[in-house]
């Protein structure tokens, strides 16, 4: 099974690319969001999910492990195949997907081609306990702006952390989420509150962050 390919991007299509690995061209299906970051003739490394069926072997490519994790999570939902997954990943970044599920925002999924109201509703329902945690360093300002565009102004002041804060903030978010779920809170709510608290208080220790998160739940 192919899990990763490194080579020269030989050709880029609307929903796929050909990557030349030592003279062998592999056809890789990708989201338009990821394809837009590739350049023909340049070296690239792609994470691969190999889907084997009775009559075909299809390669799906990703530029980040979170995009691949979301792909694998989405394909477990009934009625969601590889092509629909790529459509969703073309419309929403991994971070925006996590936020859409956290906020139970069905309208975000409707932006994806091939996703109607019924499927969007099912996605929101079935994904609520399967949210993919996105490392803080992976969040771009564009992701943050999308996440906060309908939130109060004081929350829109959150900006992407500096490189010095990235690793510790991500770990703190994971630790706070884990602590909250152990206390009985739903993971979807725990992740949302933990992410917000950790972004707003990057210098706080774990105990303080947990107390702040609990305070948010008790308001």
TIRO-2110 file (N, C-alpha, C; in Angstrom, 1 decimal):
// TIRO-2110
0.8, -1.2, 0.0, N, 1, A
0.0, 0.0, 0.0, CA, 1, A
0.9, 1.3, 0.0, C, 1, A
0.6, 2.2, -0.9, N, 2, A
1.3, 3.4, -1.0, CA, 2, A
0.8, 4.4, 0.1, C, 2, A
1.8, 5.0, 0.9, N, 3, A
1.4, 5.9, 1.9, CA, 3, A
2.0, 7.3, 1.7, C, 3, A
3.0, 7.4, 0.9, N, 4, A
3.7, 8.7, 0.6, CA, 4, A
4.4, 8.6, -0.7, C, 4, A
4.4, 9.7, -1.4, N, 5, A
5.1, 9.8, -2.7, CA, 5, A
5.9, 11.1, -2.7, C, 5, A
7.2, 11.0, -3.2, N, 6, A
8.0, 12.2, -3.4, CA, 6, A
8.5, 12.2, -4.8, C, 6, A
8.3, 13.3, -5.5, N, 7, A
8.7, 13.4, -6.9, CA, 7, A
8.4, 14.8, -7.5, C, 7, A
8.5, 14.8, -8.8, N, 8, A
8.3, 16.1, -9.5, CA, 8, A
6.8, 16.1, -10.0, C, 8, A
6.2, 17.2, -9.8, N, 9, A
4.8, 17.4, -10.3, CA, 9, A
4.8, 17.5, -11.8, C, 9, A
4.4, 16.5, -12.5, N, 10, A
4.4, 16.5, -14.0, CA, 10, A
3.3, 17.2, -14.6, C, 10, A
2.1, 17.1, -14.0, N, 11, A
0.9, 17.7, -14.6, CA, 11, A
-0.1, 17.9, -13.5, C, 11, A
-0.9, 19.0, -13.6, N, 12, A
-1.9, 19.4, -12.7, CA, 12, A
-3.3, 19.5, -13.4, C, 12, A
-4.3, 18.7, -13.0, N, 13, A
-5.6, 18.8, -13.6, CA, 13, A
-6.6, 19.5, -12.6, C, 13, A
-7.9, 19.4, -12.9, N, 14, A
-8.9, 20.1, -12.1, CA, 14, A
-9.0, 19.4, -10.7, C, 14, A
-8.9, 18.1, -10.7, N, 15, A
-9.1, 17.3, -9.5, CA, 15, A
-8.0, 16.3, -9.2, C, 15, A
-6.9, 16.4, -9.9, N, 16, A
-5.8, 15.4, -9.8, CA, 16, A
-4.5, 16.0, -10.3, C, 16, A
-3.5, 15.3, -10.0, N, 17, A
-2.2, 15.6, -10.5, CA, 17, A
-1.4, 14.3, -10.9, C, 17, A
-0.4, 14.5, -11.7, N, 18, A
0.5, 13.3, -11.9, CA, 18, A
1.9, 13.7, -11.3, C, 18, A
2.3, 12.8, -10.4, N, 19, A
3.6, 13.0, -9.8, CA, 19, A
4.6, 12.0, -10.3, C, 19, A
5.7, 12.5, -10.8, N, 20, A
6.8, 11.6, -11.4, CA, 20, A
7.7, 11.2, -10.3, C, 20, A
7.7, 9.9, -10.0, N, 21, A
8.6, 9.4, -9.0, CA, 21, A
9.6, 8.4, -9.7, C, 21, A
10.8, 8.9, -9.9, N, 22, A
11.9, 8.2, -10.6, CA, 22, A
11.4, 7.6, -11.9, C, 22, A
10.7, 8.4, -12.7, N, 23, A
10.3, 8.0, -14.0, CA, 23, A
8.9, 7.3, -14.1, C, 23, A
8.3, 7.1, -12.9, N, 24, A
7.0, 6.5, -12.9, CA, 24, A
6.0, 7.5, -12.5, C, 24, A
4.9, 7.7, -13.4, N, 25, A
3.9, 8.7, -13.1, CA, 25, A
2.8, 8.1, -12.3, C, 25, A
2.4, 8.7, -11.2, N, 26, A
1.3, 8.3, -10.4, CA, 26, A
0.2, 9.3, -10.5, C, 26, A
-1.0, 8.9, -10.8, N, 27, A
-2.2, 9.8, -10.9, CA, 27, A
-2.8, 9.9, -9.4, C, 27, A
-2.8, 11.1, -8.9, N, 28, A
-3.2, 11.3, -7.5, CA, 28, A
-4.4, 12.2, -7.5, C, 28, A
-5.5, 11.8, -6.9, N, 29, A
-6.7, 12.7, -6.8, CA, 29, A
-6.5, 13.6, -5.5, C, 29, A
-6.8, 14.8, -5.7, N, 30, A
-6.6, 15.8, -4.6, CA, 30, A
-7.7, 16.8, -4.6, C, 30, A
-7.8, 17.5, -3.4, N, 31, A
-8.7, 18.6, -3.3, CA, 31, A
-8.2, 19.8, -4.1, C, 31, A
-9.1, 20.7, -4.6, N, 32, A
-8.6, 21.8, -5.4, CA, 32, A
-7.8, 22.8, -4.5, C, 32, A
-8.1, 22.8, -3.2, N, 33, A
-7.3, 23.6, -2.2, CA, 33, A
-5.9, 23.2, -2.2, C, 33, A
-5.6, 21.8, -2.2, N, 34, A
-4.2, 21.3, -2.1, CA, 34, A
-3.6, 21.5, -3.5, C, 34, A
-4.4, 21.2, -4.6, N, 35, A
-3.8, 21.3, -5.9, CA, 35, A
-3.3, 22.7, -6.2, C, 35, A
-4.0, 23.7, -5.6, N, 36, A
-3.6, 25.1, -5.9, CA, 36, A
-2.2, 25.5, -5.3, C, 36, A
-1.8, 24.6, -4.4, N, 37, A
-0.5, 24.9, -3.8, CA, 37, A
0.7, 24.2, -4.5, C, 37, A
0.3, 23.4, -5.5, N, 38, A
1.4, 22.7, -6.3, CA, 38, A
1.8, 23.5, -7.5, C, 38, A
3.0, 23.3, -7.9, N, 39, A
3.5, 23.9, -9.1, CA, 39, A
4.1, 22.9, -10.0, C, 39, A
3.7, 23.0, -11.3, N, 40, A
4.2, 22.0, -12.3, CA, 40, A
5.7, 22.1, -12.4, C, 40, A
6.4, 21.0, -12.4, N, 41, A
7.9, 21.0, -12.6, CA, 41, A
8.6, 21.1, -11.3, C, 41, A
7.9, 21.3, -10.1, N, 42, A
8.6, 21.4, -8.8, CA, 42, A
8.5, 20.1, -8.1, C, 42, A
9.5, 19.9, -7.2, N, 43, A
9.5, 18.7, -6.3, CA, 43, A
8.5, 18.9, -5.2, C, 43, A
7.8, 17.8, -4.9, N, 44, A
6.8, 17.8, -3.9, CA, 44, A
6.7, 16.5, -3.2, C, 44, A
6.2, 16.5, -2.0, N, 45, A
6.0, 15.3, -1.2, CA, 45, A
4.5, 15.3, -0.8, C, 45, A
3.9, 14.2, -1.1, N, 46, A
2.4, 14.0, -0.9, CA, 46, A
2.1, 12.8, 0.0, C, 46, A
1.3, 13.0, 1.0, N, 47, A
0.8, 11.9, 1.8, CA, 47, A
-0.3, 11.2, 1.0, C, 47, A
-0.4, 9.9, 1.0, N, 48, A
-1.2, 9.2, 0.1, CA, 48, A
-2.2, 8.2, 0.9, C, 48, A
-3.4, 8.2, 0.5, N, 49, A
-4.4, 7.2, 1.0, CA, 49, A
-4.7, 6.3, -0.2, C, 49, A
-4.4, 5.1, -0.1, N, 50, A
-4.7, 4.1, -1.2, CA, 50, A
-6.0, 3.4, -1.0, C, 50, A
-6.9, 3.6, -1.9, N, 51, A
-8.2, 3.0, -1.8, CA, 51, A
-8.3, 1.9, -2.8, C, 51, A
-8.5, 0.6, -2.3, N, 52, A
-8.5, -0.5, -3.2, CA, 52, A
-9.9, -1.1, -3.3, C, 52, A
-10.4, -1.2, -4.5, N, 53, A
-11.7, -1.9, -4.8, CA, 53, A
-11.5, -3.0, -5.7, C, 53, A
-12.6, -3.8, -5.9, N, 54, A
-12.5, -4.9, -6.8, CA, 54, A
-11.9, -4.6, -8.2, C, 54, A
-12.4, -3.5, -8.7, N, 55, A
-12.0, -3.1, -10.1, CA, 55, A
-11.1, -1.9, -10.2, C, 55, A
-10.6, -1.4, -9.1, N, 56, A
-9.7, -0.2, -9.2, CA, 56, A
-8.8, 0.0, -8.0, C, 56, A
-7.7, 0.7, -8.2, N, 57, A
-6.9, 1.2, -7.1, CA, 57, A
-6.7, 2.7, -7.3, C, 57, A
-7.2, 3.4, -6.4, N, 58, A
-7.2, 4.9, -6.5, CA, 58, A
-6.3, 5.5, -5.4, C, 58, A
-5.5, 6.5, -5.8, N, 59, A
-4.6, 7.2, -4.9, CA, 59, A
-5.2, 8.6, -4.6, C, 59, A
-5.3, 8.9, -3.3, N, 60, A
-5.8, 10.2, -2.9, CA, 60, A
-4.6, 10.9, -2.2, C, 60, A
-4.3, 12.1, -2.6, N, 61, A
-3.1, 12.8, -2.0, CA, 61, A
-3.5, 14.0, -1.1, C, 61, A
-2.6, 14.3, -0.2, N, 62, A
-2.8, 15.3, 0.8, CA, 62, A
-1.5, 16.0, 1.2, C, 62, A
-1.6, 17.3, 1.5, N, 63, A
-0.4, 18.0, 1.9, CA, 63, A
-0.2, 18.1, 3.4, C, 63, A
-1.1, 17.7, 4.2, N, 64, A
-1.0, 17.7, 5.6, CA, 64, A
-1.6, 16.5, 6.2, C, 64, A
-1.1, 16.0, 7.4, N, 65, A
-1.7, 14.8, 8.0, CA, 65, A
-3.1, 15.1, 8.5, C, 65, A
-3.5, 16.4, 8.7, N, 66, A
-4.8, 16.7, 9.2, CA, 66, A
-5.9, 16.6, 8.1, C, 66, A
-5.4, 17.0, 6.9, N, 67, A
-6.3, 16.8, 5.7, CA, 67, A
-6.5, 15.3, 5.5, C, 67, A
-5.5, 14.5, 5.6, N, 68, A
-5.7, 13.1, 5.4, CA, 68, A
-6.5, 12.5, 6.5, C, 68, A
-6.3, 12.9, 7.7, N, 69, A
-7.1, 12.4, 8.8, CA, 69, A
-8.6, 12.8, 8.6, C, 69, A
-8.9, 14.0, 8.2, N, 70, A
-10.3, 14.4, 7.9, CA, 70, A
-10.8, 13.5, 6.8, C, 70, A
-10.0, 13.2, 5.8, N, 71, A
-10.5, 12.4, 4.7, CA, 71, A
-10.9, 11.0, 5.2, C, 71, A
-10.1, 10.4, 6.0, N, 72, A
-10.4, 9.1, 6.6, CA, 72, A
-11.6, 9.1, 7.5, C, 72, A
-11.8, 10.2, 8.2, N, 73, A
-12.9, 10.4, 9.1, CA, 73, A
-14.2, 10.6, 8.3, C, 73, A
-14.2, 11.4, 7.3, N, 74, A
-15.3, 11.6, 6.4, CA, 74, A
-15.8, 10.4, 5.7, C, 74, A
-14.8, 9.6, 5.2, N, 75, A
-15.2, 8.4, 4.4, CA, 75, A
-15.9, 7.3, 5.3, C, 75, A
-15.9, 7.5, 6.6, N, 76, A
-16.6, 6.5, 7.4, CA, 76, A
-18.1, 6.8, 7.6, C, 76, A
-18.4, 8.0, 7.1, N, 77, A
-19.8, 8.4, 7.1, CA, 77, A
-20.6, 7.8, 5.9, C, 77, A
-21.7, 7.2, 6.2, N, 78, A
-22.5, 6.5, 5.1, CA, 78, A
-22.8, 7.5, 4.0, C, 78, A
-22.5, 7.1, 2.7, N, 79, A
-22.9, 7.9, 1.6, CA, 79, A
-21.8, 8.9, 1.2, C, 79, A
-20.7, 8.9, 1.9, N, 80, A
-19.6, 9.8, 1.6, CA, 80, A
-18.4, 9.0, 1.1, C, 80, A
-18.2, 9.2, -0.2, N, 81, A
-17.1, 8.5, -0.9, CA, 81, A
-15.9, 9.4, -1.0, C, 81, A
-14.8, 8.9, -1.7, N, 82, A
-13.6, 9.7, -1.8, CA, 82, A
-13.8, 11.0, -2.6, C, 82, A
-14.6, 11.0, -3.6, N, 83, A
-14.9, 12.2, -4.4, CA, 83, A
-15.6, 13.3, -3.6, C, 83, A
-16.6, 12.9, -2.8, N, 84, A
-17.3, 13.8, -2.0, CA, 84, A
-16.4, 14.4, -0.9, C, 84, A
-15.5, 13.5, -0.4, N, 85, A
-14.6, 14.0, 0.6, CA, 85, A
-13.7, 15.1, 0.0, C, 85, A
-13.2, 14.9, -1.2, N, 86, A
-12.3, 15.9, -1.8, CA, 86, A
-13.1, 17.2, -2.0, C, 86, A
-14.4, 17.1, -2.4, N, 87, A
-15.2, 18.2, -2.6, CA, 87, A
-15.3, 19.0, -1.3, C, 87, A
-15.5, 18.3, -0.2, N, 88, A
-15.6, 19.0, 1.1, CA, 88, A
-14.3, 19.7, 1.5, C, 88, A
-13.2, 18.9, 1.3, N, 89, A
-11.9, 19.5, 1.6, CA, 89, A
-11.5, 20.6, 0.6, C, 89, A
-12.1, 20.7, -0.5, N, 90, A
-11.9, 21.8, -1.4, CA, 90, A
-12.5, 23.0, -0.9, C, 90, A
-13.7, 22.9, -0.3, N, 91, A
-14.5, 24.0, 0.2, CA, 91, A
-14.0, 24.5, 1.6, C, 91, A
-13.5, 23.6, 2.4, N, 92, A
-13.2, 23.9, 3.7, CA, 92, A
-11.8, 23.3, 4.1, C, 92, A
-11.0, 24.2, 4.7, N, 93, A
-9.7, 23.7, 5.2, CA, 93, A
-9.9, 22.8, 6.4, C, 93, A
-8.9, 22.0, 6.8, N, 94, A
-9.1, 21.1, 7.9, CA, 94, A
-9.5, 21.9, 9.2, C, 94, A
-8.9, 23.1, 9.4, N, 95, A
-9.2, 23.9, 10.5, CA, 95, A
-10.7, 24.4, 10.5, C, 95, A
-11.1, 24.8, 9.3, N, 96, A
-12.5, 25.3, 9.1, CA, 96, A
-13.5, 24.1, 9.3, C, 96, A
-13.1, 22.9, 8.9, N, 97, A
-13.9, 21.7, 9.1, CA, 97, A
-14.1, 21.5, 10.6, C, 97, A
-13.0, 21.5, 11.3, N, 98, A
-13.1, 21.3, 12.8, CA, 98, A
-14.0, 22.3, 13.4, C, 98, A
-13.9, 23.6, 13.0, N, 99, A
-14.7, 24.6, 13.5, CA, 99, A
-16.2, 24.4, 13.2, C, 99, A
-16.4, 24.0, 11.9, N, 100, A
-17.8, 23.9, 11.4, CA, 100, A
-18.5, 22.8, 12.2, C, 100, A
-17.8, 21.7, 12.5, N, 101, A
-18.4, 20.6, 13.3, CA, 101, A
-18.6, 21.1, 14.7, C, 101, A
-17.6, 21.8, 15.3, N, 102, A
-17.7, 22.3, 16.7, CA, 102, A
-18.9, 23.2, 16.8, C, 102, A
-19.1, 24.0, 15.8, N, 103, A
-20.2, 25.0, 15.9, CA, 103, A
-21.5, 24.4, 15.4, C, 103, A
-21.5, 23.2, 14.9, N, 104, A
-22.7, 22.5, 14.4, CA, 104, A
-23.2, 23.4, 13.2, C, 104, A
-22.3, 23.9, 12.4, N, 105, A
-22.6, 24.8, 11.3, CA, 105, A
-22.9, 24.0, 10.0, C, 105, A
-24.1, 23.6, 9.8, N, 106, A
-24.5, 22.8, 8.6, CA, 106, A
-24.3, 23.6, 7.3, C, 106, A
-24.4, 24.9, 7.3, N, 107, A
-24.3, 25.7, 6.1, CA, 107, A
-22.9, 25.7, 5.5, C, 107, A
-21.9, 25.5, 6.4, N, 108, A
-20.5, 25.4, 5.8, CA, 108, A
-20.3, 24.2, 4.9, C, 108, A
-21.0, 23.1, 5.2, N, 109, A
-20.9, 21.9, 4.4, CA, 109, A
-21.6, 22.0, 3.1, C, 109, A
-22.6, 22.9, 3.1, N, 110, A
-23.4, 23.1, 1.8, CA, 110, A
-22.5, 23.9, 0.8, C, 110, A
-21.4, 24.4, 1.2, N, 111, A
-20.5, 25.1, 0.2, CA, 111, A
-19.8, 24.0, -0.7, C, 111, A
-19.8, 22.8, -0.3, N, 112, A
-19.1, 21.8, -1.0, CA, 112, A
-20.0, 21.2, -2.1, C, 112, A
-19.5, 21.1, -3.3, N, 113, A
-20.3, 20.5, -4.4, CA, 113, A
-20.7, 19.1, -4.1, C, 113, A
-21.9, 18.8, -4.3, N, 114, A
-22.4, 17.4, -4.1, CA, 114, A
-22.9, 17.1, -2.7, C, 114, A
-22.9, 18.2, -1.9, N, 115, A
-23.4, 18.0, -0.5, CA, 115, A
-24.7, 18.8, -0.4, C, 115, A
-25.8, 18.1, -0.2, N, 116, A
-27.1, 18.7, 0.0, CA, 116, A
-27.5, 18.8, 1.5, C, 116, A
-28.6, 19.4, 1.7, N, 117, A
-29.1, 19.6, 3.1, CA, 117, A
-29.1, 18.4, 4.0, C, 117, A
-29.6, 17.3, 3.4, N, 118, A
-29.7, 16.0, 4.1, CA, 118, A
-28.4, 15.5, 4.5, C, 118, A
-27.4, 15.5, 3.6, N, 119, A
-26.1, 15.0, 3.8, CA, 119, A
-25.4, 15.9, 4.8, C, 119, A
-25.6, 17.2, 4.6, N, 120, A
-24.9, 18.1, 5.6, CA, 120, A
-25.4, 17.9, 7.0, C, 120, A
-26.7, 17.7, 7.2, N, 121, A
-27.2, 17.4, 8.5, CA, 121, A
-26.7, 16.1, 9.1, C, 121, A
-26.5, 15.1, 8.2, N, 122, A
-26.0, 13.8, 8.7, CA, 122, A
-24.5, 14.0, 9.1, C, 122, A
-23.8, 14.7, 8.3, N, 123, A
-22.4, 15.0, 8.6, CA, 123, A
-22.2, 15.6, 10.0, C, 123, A
-23.0, 16.7, 10.2, N, 124, A
-22.9, 17.4, 11.5, CA, 124, A
-23.2, 16.5, 12.6, C, 124, A
-24.2, 15.7, 12.5, N, 125, A
-24.7, 14.8, 13.6, CA, 125, A
-23.6, 13.7, 13.8, C, 125, A
-23.1, 13.0, 12.8, N, 126, A
-22.2, 11.9, 13.0, CA, 126, A
-20.8, 12.3, 13.3, C, 126, A
-20.4, 13.5, 12.9, N, 127, A
-19.0, 13.9, 13.2, CA, 127, A
-18.8, 14.6, 14.5, C, 127, A
-19.9, 14.9, 15.3, N, 128, A
-19.8, 15.7, 16.5, CA, 128, A
-18.8, 15.1, 17.5, C, 128, A
-18.6, 13.8, 17.5, N, 129, A
-17.7, 13.2, 18.5, CA, 129, A
-16.4, 12.7, 17.8, C, 129, A
-16.2, 13.1, 16.6, N, 130, A
-15.1, 12.6, 15.8, CA, 130, A
-14.2, 13.8, 15.3, C, 130, A
-14.3, 14.9, 16.0, N, 131, A
-13.6, 16.1, 15.5, CA, 131, A
-12.1, 15.9, 15.5, C, 131, A
-11.5, 16.4, 14.4, N, 132, A
-10.0, 16.2, 14.2, CA, 132, A
-9.4, 17.5, 14.8, C, 132, A
-8.5, 17.3, 15.8, N, 133, A
-7.8, 18.4, 16.5, CA, 133, A
-6.7, 18.9, 15.5, C, 133, A
-6.7, 20.2, 15.2, N, 134, A
-5.8, 20.8, 14.3, CA, 134, A
-4.7, 21.5, 15.2, C, 134, A
-3.4, 21.2, 15.0, N, 135, A
-2.4, 22.0, 15.7, CA, 135, A
-2.5, 23.5, 15.5, C, 135, A
-2.3, 24.2, 16.5, N, 136, A
-2.4, 25.7, 16.5, CA, 136, A
-1.5, 26.3, 15.4, C, 136, A
-0.3, 25.7, 15.2, N, 137, A
0.6, 26.2, 14.2, CA, 137, A
0.1, 26.1, 12.8, C, 137, A
-0.9, 25.2, 12.6, N, 138, A
-1.4, 24.9, 11.3, CA, 138, A
-2.5, 26.0, 10.9, C, 138, A
-3.0, 26.6, 11.9, N, 139, A
-4.0, 27.7, 11.7, CA, 139, A
-3.4, 28.9, 11.0, C, 139, A
-4.0, 29.3, 9.9, N, 140, A
-3.5, 30.5, 9.2, CA, 140, A
-4.5, 31.6, 9.7, C, 140, A
-4.1, 32.8, 9.4, N, 141, A
-4.9, 34.0, 9.7, CA, 141, A
-6.3, 33.8, 8.9, C, 141, A
-6.2, 33.3, 7.7, N, 142, A
-7.5, 33.1, 7.0, CA, 142, A
-8.4, 32.1, 7.7, C, 142, A
-7.8, 31.1, 8.3, N, 143, A
-8.7, 30.1, 9.0, CA, 143, A
-9.3, 30.8, 10.2, C, 143, A
-8.5, 31.6, 10.9, N, 144, A
-9.0, 32.3, 12.1, CA, 144, A
-10.0, 33.3, 11.8, C, 144, A
-9.9, 34.0, 10.7, N, 145, A
-10.9, 35.0, 10.3, CA, 145, A
-12.2, 34.3, 9.9, C, 145, A
-12.1, 33.1, 9.2, N, 146, A
-13.3, 32.4, 8.9, CA, 146, A
-14.0, 31.9, 10.2, C, 146, A
-13.2, 31.4, 11.1, N, 147, A
-13.7, 30.9, 12.3, CA, 147, A
-14.5, 31.9, 13.1, C, 147, A
-14.0, 33.1, 13.1, N, 148, A
-14.5, 34.1, 14.0, CA, 148, A
-15.4, 35.2, 13.3, C, 148, A
-15.7, 35.0, 12.1, N, 149, A
-16.4, 36.0, 11.3, CA, 149, A
-17.8, 36.3, 11.9, C, 149, A
-18.4, 35.4, 12.6, N, 150, A
-19.7, 35.6, 13.2, CA, 150, A
-19.7, 35.6, 14.7, C, 150, A
-18.5, 35.8, 15.3, N, 151, A
-18.4, 35.8, 16.8, CA, 151, A
-18.3, 37.2, 17.3, C, 151, A
-18.5, 37.5, 18.6, N, 152, A
-18.4, 38.8, 19.1, CA, 152, A
-17.0, 39.4, 18.8, C, 152, A
-17.0, 40.8, 18.7, N, 153, A
-15.8, 41.5, 18.3, CA, 153, A
-14.6, 41.2, 19.2, C, 153, A
-14.8, 41.0, 20.5, N, 154, A
-13.7, 40.8, 21.4, CA, 154, A
-13.0, 39.5, 21.1, C, 154, A
-13.8, 38.5, 20.6, N, 155, A
-13.2, 37.2, 20.3, CA, 155, A
-12.5, 37.2, 18.9, C, 155, A
-12.8, 38.2, 18.1, N, 156, A
-12.1, 38.3, 16.8, CA, 156, A
-10.7, 38.9, 16.9, C, 156, A
-10.3, 39.3, 18.2, N, 157, A
-9.0, 39.8, 18.4, CA, 157, A
-7.9, 38.7, 18.4, C, 157, A
-8.4, 37.4, 18.5, N, 158, A
-7.5, 36.3, 18.5, CA, 158, A
-6.7, 36.2, 17.2, C, 158, A
-5.4, 36.1, 17.3, N, 159, A
-4.6, 36.0, 16.1, CA, 159, A
-3.7, 34.8, 16.1, C, 159, A
-3.1, 34.4, 15.0, N, 160, A
-2.3, 33.2, 15.0, CA, 160, A
-1.1, 33.4, 15.9, C, 160, A
-0.7, 32.4, 16.7, N, 161, A
0.4, 32.5, 17.6, CA, 161, A
1.8, 32.6, 16.9, C, 161, A
2.7, 33.1, 17.6, N, 162, A
4.1, 33.1, 17.1, CA, 162, A
4.7, 31.7, 17.1, C, 162, A
5.8, 31.6, 16.4, N, 163, A
6.4, 30.2, 16.3, CA, 163, A
6.9, 29.7, 17.7, C, 163, A
7.2, 30.6, 18.6, N, 164, A
7.7, 30.2, 19.9, CA, 164, A
6.5, 29.6, 20.7, C, 164, A
5.3, 30.0, 20.4, N, 165, A
4.2, 29.6, 21.2, CA, 165, A
3.5, 28.3, 20.6, C, 165, A
3.8, 28.0, 19.4, N, 166, A
3.0, 27.0, 18.7, CA, 166, A
3.0, 25.6, 19.3, C, 166, A
4.1, 25.0, 19.6, N, 167, A
4.2, 23.6, 20.1, CA, 167, A
3.5, 23.5, 21.5, C, 167, A
3.8, 24.5, 22.4, N, 168, A
3.3, 24.4, 23.7, CA, 168, A
1.8, 24.7, 23.7, C, 168, A
1.3, 25.6, 22.9, N, 169, A
-0.1, 25.9, 22.8, CA, 169, A
-0.9, 24.7, 22.3, C, 169, A
-0.4, 24.0, 21.3, N, 170, A
-1.1, 22.8, 20.8, CA, 170, A
-1.2, 21.8, 21.9, C, 170, A
0.0, 21.5, 22.6, N, 171, A
0.0, 20.5, 23.6, CA, 171, A
-1.0, 20.9, 24.7, C, 171, A
-1.0, 22.2, 25.1, N, 172, A
-2.0, 22.6, 26.1, CA, 172, A
-3.4, 22.4, 25.7, C, 172, A
-3.7, 22.7, 24.4, N, 173, A
-5.1, 22.5, 23.9, CA, 173, A
-5.5, 21.0, 24.0, C, 173, A
-4.5, 20.1, 23.7, N, 174, A
-4.8, 18.7, 23.8, CA, 174, A
-5.0, 18.3, 25.2, C, 174, A
-4.2, 18.8, 26.2, N, 175, A
-4.3, 18.4, 27.6, CA, 175, A
-5.6, 18.9, 28.2, C, 175, A
-5.9, 20.2, 27.9, N, 176, A
-7.2, 20.8, 28.4, CA, 176, A
-8.4, 20.0, 27.9, C, 176, A
-8.4, 19.7, 26.6, N, 177, A
-9.5, 18.9, 26.0, CA, 177, A
-9.6, 17.6, 26.7, C, 177, A
-8.5, 16.9, 26.9, N, 178, A
-8.5, 15.6, 27.6, CA, 178, A
-9.0, 15.7, 29.0, C, 178, A
-8.6, 16.8, 29.7, N, 179, A
-9.1, 16.9, 31.1, CA, 179, A
-10.6, 17.2, 31.1, C, 179, A
-11.1, 18.0, 30.2, N, 180, A
-12.5, 18.3, 30.2, CA, 180, A
-13.3, 17.1, 29.8, C, 180, A
-12.9, 16.3, 28.9, N, 181, A
-13.6, 15.1, 28.5, CA, 181, A
-13.6, 14.1, 29.7, C, 181, A
-12.5, 14.0, 30.4, N, 182, A
-12.4, 13.1, 31.6, CA, 182, A
-13.4, 13.6, 32.7, C, 182, A
-13.8, 14.9, 32.6, N, 183, A
-14.7, 15.4, 33.6, CA, 183, A
-16.2, 15.2, 33.2, C, 183, A
-16.3, 14.6, 32.0, N, 184, A
-17.7, 14.3, 31.5, CA, 184, A
-18.2, 15.2, 30.4, C, 184, A
-17.4, 16.2, 30.0, N, 185, A
-17.9, 17.1, 28.9, CA, 185, A
-17.7, 16.4, 27.6, C, 185, A
-18.6, 16.8, 26.6, N, 186, A
-18.5, 16.2, 25.3, CA, 186, A
-17.3, 16.7, 24.6, C, 186, A
-16.6, 15.9, 23.8, N, 187, A
-15.4, 16.3, 23.2, CA, 187, A
-15.5, 17.5, 22.3, C, 187, A
-16.6, 17.5, 21.6, N, 188, A
-16.8, 18.6, 20.6, CA, 188, A
-16.9, 20.0, 21.4, C, 188, A
-17.5, 20.0, 22.6, N, 189, A
-17.6, 21.2, 23.4, CA, 189, A
-16.2, 21.5, 24.1, C, 189, A
-15.6, 20.4, 24.5, N, 190, A
-14.3, 20.5, 25.2, CA, 190, A
-13.3, 21.1, 24.3, C, 190, A
-13.2, 20.6, 23.0, N, 191, A
-12.3, 21.1, 22.1, CA, 191, A
-12.5, 22.6, 21.8, C, 191, A
-13.8, 23.0, 21.6, N, 192, A
-14.1, 24.4, 21.3, CA, 192, A
-13.6, 25.3, 22.4, C, 192, A
-13.9, 25.0, 23.6, N, 193, A
-13.6, 25.8, 24.7, CA, 193, A
-12.1, 25.8, 25.0, C, 193, A
-11.5, 24.6, 24.9, N, 194, A
-10.0, 24.5, 25.1, CA, 194, A
-9.2, 25.3, 24.1, C, 194, A
-9.6, 25.2, 22.8, N, 195, A
-8.9, 26.0, 21.8, CA, 195, A
-9.0, 27.5, 22.0, C, 195, A
-10.2, 28.0, 22.4, N, 196, A
-10.4, 29.4, 22.6, CA, 196, A
-9.6, 29.9, 23.8, C, 196, A
-9.7, 29.1, 24.9, N, 197, A
-9.0, 29.5, 26.1, CA, 197, A
-7.5, 29.5, 25.9, C, 197, A
-6.9, 28.5, 25.3, N, 198, A
-5.5, 28.4, 25.1, CA, 198, A
-5.0, 29.5, 24.1, C, 198, A
-5.7, 29.8, 23.1, N, 199, A
-5.3, 30.9, 22.2, CA, 199, A
-5.3, 32.3, 22.9, C, 199, A
-6.3, 32.5, 23.8, N, 200, A
-6.4, 33.8, 24.5, CA, 200, A
-5.4, 33.9, 25.7, C, 200, A
-4.9, 32.7, 26.2, N, 201, A
-4.0, 32.7, 27.3, CA, 201, A
-2.8, 31.9, 27.1, C, 201, A
-2.0, 32.2, 26.1, N, 202, A
-0.8, 31.4, 25.8, CA, 202, A
0.2, 31.2, 26.9, C, 202, A
0.3, 32.1, 27.8, N, 203, A
1.3, 32.0, 28.9, CA, 203, A
0.8, 31.3, 30.1, C, 203, A
-0.5, 31.0, 30.2, N, 204, A
-1.1, 30.3, 31.4, CA, 204, A
-0.7, 28.9, 31.5, C, 204, A
-0.5, 28.4, 32.8, N, 205, A
-0.2, 27.0, 33.0, CA, 205, A
-1.4, 26.1, 32.8, C, 205, A
-1.2, 24.8, 32.8, N, 206, A
-2.3, 23.9, 32.5, CA, 206, A
-3.5, 24.0, 33.5, C, 206, A
-3.1, 24.1, 34.8, N, 207, A
-4.1, 24.2, 35.9, CA, 207, A
-5.0, 25.4, 35.7, C, 207, A
-4.4, 26.6, 35.3, N, 208, A
-5.1, 27.8, 35.1, CA, 208, A
-6.0, 27.7, 33.9, C, 208, A
-5.5, 27.1, 32.8, N, 209, A
-6.3, 26.9, 31.6, CA, 209, A
-7.5, 26.0, 31.9, C, 209, A
-7.4, 25.0, 32.7, N, 210, A
-8.5, 24.1, 33.0, CA, 210, A
-9.6, 24.9, 33.8, C, 210, A
-9.1, 25.7, 34.7, N, 211, A
-10.0, 26.5, 35.5, CA, 211, A
-10.8, 27.5, 34.7, C, 211, A
-10.0, 28.1, 33.7, N, 212, A
-10.7, 29.1, 32.8, CA, 212, A
-11.7, 28.4, 31.9, C, 212, A
-11.4, 27.2, 31.5, N, 213, A
-12.3, 26.5, 30.6, CA, 213, A
-13.5, 26.1, 31.4, C, 213, A
-13.4, 25.6, 32.6, N, 214, A
-14.5, 25.3, 33.5, CA, 214, A
-15.4, 26.5, 33.7, C, 214, A
-14.7, 27.7, 33.9, N, 215, A
-15.5, 28.9, 34.1, CA, 215, A
-16.3, 29.2, 32.9, C, 215, A
-15.8, 29.0, 31.7, N, 216, A
-16.5, 29.2, 30.4, CA, 216, A
-17.8, 28.3, 30.4, C, 216, A
-17.6, 27.1, 30.8, N, 217, A
-18.8, 26.2, 30.8, CA, 217, A
-19.8, 26.6, 31.8, C, 217, A
-19.4, 27.2, 32.9, N, 218, A
-20.3, 27.5, 34.0, CA, 218, A
-21.0, 28.9, 33.9, C, 218, A
-20.6, 29.6, 32.8, N, 219, A
-21.2, 31.0, 32.6, CA, 219, A
-22.6, 30.8, 32.1, C, 219, A
END
